[in-house]
Amino acid sequence: TRSFRYSKLENGCLIRVPPALIARRKNHALTLINNSLDVLWGTNGLIWIQRALQSSGGDDAKDLAELQEELRRQHATTLVLPDQRQSISRFRNAIECLRLVHSMVTPEFAESIYHKSVELGWRPYEMLQPQNVLLLTESCSQQNNS
């Protein structure tokens, strides 16, 4: 059976960047931001961000396929809470900041920008103001040039 990670994408956000900005990785499905977001990095430039799937305590009596389908169904029917929505949009805007300055879009850079915007106390929409984009991405562009 296929993993539930590769099932229908629901309750998340899709962002497109130029494929040349996404480096190949061993694993393109990651859980980031204190295990609160699942991110799928497509080498075609598509990035899917959703809240992390909850793992269940699990019944040993159920087989793996039934358990995965139940988790997927539960994830799809559970509403996204406002703080989760804000976290998704903040991470999406971190990726957008990298795209705007033509920097490599990596999980490490995106997570760094995410945390920097939280430290500065900015709301997600404030991250995309031109002067803020430059401030947030200056450390990433320095690392790209070295």
Protein Blocks (a to p, Z undefined) as FASTA:
>chain_A
ZZfklmccehiadddddfklpccdfblcdceehhlaccdddfklpacddddddddebiak
bcfklmmmmmmmmmmmpccdfklmmmmmmmmmmmmmmmmnopacdfklmmmmmmmmmmno
pafklmmgmklmmmmmmmmmmmmmZZ
